[in-house]
Amino acid sequence: EQELRLALLESPRSSEANEALTAQLVGRTRELLRGQRYEEARRSAADLTASFPTLPDGWILLGRAYEGLGQIDPAARAQRRARDLAPDDPRPREALDRLGER
C-alpha cells in the first residue's frame, strides 16, 4: 500500500496506481468488516474516502464500519453521501432503511 501511495505522489494522474490502491483499500476494508474488526475497518474506510472522496464504495464501507460500531448517526451520514454519489446503487438505500434513516 505504501508503494502505491508513493507512486500516486510521484505521478498523481496514474490511473493504474489509483485503481490498484483503490482495489487494495476496498479489499482490505471488506476483509476487516468480515472479521468484525470494525474500528480498523473504520480507519481503513476513512483513508479510502480521504484518498478517493467520490468513490461510493468507500462511503458504503465507512457506513458499514460505523454501523458495526453502533454509531448510527455517522453510519447514516456516510450512507447518504454514498447515495448522493451513486443514486442508482441500491446498497446505500438499503443501509439507510436498515438504520431507520432516509
C-alpha positions in Angstrom: 0.0 0.0 0.0 2.8 2.4 0.9 4.4 1.8 -2.5 1.2 2.6 -4.3 0.8 5.8 -2.3 4.3 6.8 -3.2 3.5 6.1 -6.9 0.5 8.4 -6.6 2.6 11.2 -5.1 5.1 10.9 -7.9 2.5 10.7 -10.6 -0.9 11.7 -9.3 -2.5 11.2 -12.7 -1.6 7.5 -12.9 -4.9 5.8 -13.2 -3.2 2.4 -12.9 -1.8 3.3 -9.5 -5.2 4.8 -8.5 -7.1 1.7 -9.5 -4.6 -0.6 -7.7 -4.7 1.5 -4.5 -8.5 1.6 -4.6 -8.8 -2.1 -5.1 -6.3 -2.8 -2.2 -8.1 -0.4 0.2 -11.6 -1.7 -0.7 -10.4 -5.3 -0.3 -8.7 -4.7 3.0 -11.7 -2.8 4.4 -14.1 -5.6 3.3 -11.9 -8.2 4.9 -11.8 -6.2 8.2 -15.6 -5.9 8.1 -16.0 -9.7 7.5 -13.8 -10.2 10.6 -15.9 -7.8 12.6 -12.9 -5.6 13.2 -15.0 -2.5 13.0 -12.6 0.1 14.3 -9.8 -1.0 12.0 -12.4 -1.1 9.1 -13.5 2.4 10.0 -9.9 3.7 9.8 -9.3 1.9 6.5 -12.6 3.3 5.1 -11.7 6.7 6.3 -8.4 6.5 4.4 -10.3 5.3 1.4 -12.8 8.2 1.5 -10.0 10.7 2.1 -8.0 9.4 -0.9 -11.0 8.9 -3.1 -13.8 11.1 -1.9 -16.0 10.5 -5.0 -15.9 6.7 -4.7 -19.3 5.4 -3.4 -17.9 2.1 -2.2 -15.6 4.0 0.3 -18.6 5.7 1.8 -20.7 2.5 1.9 -17.9 0.7 3.7 -17.4 3.6 6.1 -21.1 3.4 6.9 -20.9 -0.3 7.5 -18.0 0.1 9.8 -19.8 2.8 11.8 -22.9 0.6 11.9 -20.8 -2.2 13.3 -19.5 0.1 16.0 -23.1 1.1 16.9 -22.6 4.7 15.7 -25.8 5.2 13.8 -25.6 8.9 13.0 -22.1 8.7 11.3 -23.2 5.5 9.6 -26.3 7.2 8.2 -24.2 10.3 7.1 -21.8 8.0 5.2 -24.6 6.1 3.5 -26.3 9.4 2.5 -23.0 10.5 0.9 -22.8 7.2 -1.0 -26.4 7.6 -2.1 -25.7 11.1 -3.3 -22.7 9.9 -5.3 -24.5 6.8 -6.8 -28.2 7.4 -6.8 -28.9 4.2 -8.8 -27.0 2.0 -6.4 -29.4 0.2 -4.0 -26.9 -0.5 -1.3 -26.9 2.9 0.4 -30.8 3.0 0.3 -30.9 -0.5 1.9 -28.4 0.5 4.6 -30.4 3.7 5.3 -33.6 1.6 5.6 -31.8 -0.8 8.0 -30.6 2.2 10.0 -34.1 3.7 10.1 -32.9 6.7 8.1 -33.8 8.2 4.7 
